[in-house]
Amino acid sequence: MNKHWLLVYAAGIIEILWVIGLKHSDAWYEWVLTILLLASSFFVLIKAMESLPSATVYAVFTGIGTAGTNVVDTLVFGESFSFLKVFFIALLLAGVIGLKLVTHRPTAETANLPEAEGVS
């Protein structure tokens, strides 16, 4: 596993925490923690995007955040459970996994090629 993908997963997990903080923060220090989590999530995401395709990274990041937030809301905060919700979360995760599987890493030969400006 590439260390940059680990950064994407970490950013997604941190996203779950700050999204939950948006809903459940009451005191000023909880809001400060939520803002710090938000900033750190995007910082880690930006670091991951330095070496990975941004569209795929963002799709994986939001997929982890969406699915994880729904799971935490259901298991921890007692949100309603439905099989349709589980189906669509599974569909979302399948799409995220599919994107990761079809995303090609640059090879040593293609990594240092100049941009294709003016190439016919």
Secondary structure, DSSP 8 states (H G I E B T S, - for coil): --HHHHHHHHHHHHHHHHHHHHHH--SHHHHHHHHHHHHHHHHHHHHHHTTS-HHHHHHHHHHHHHHHHHHHHHHTT-----HHHHHHHHHHHHHHHHHHHH-----HHHHT----TT--
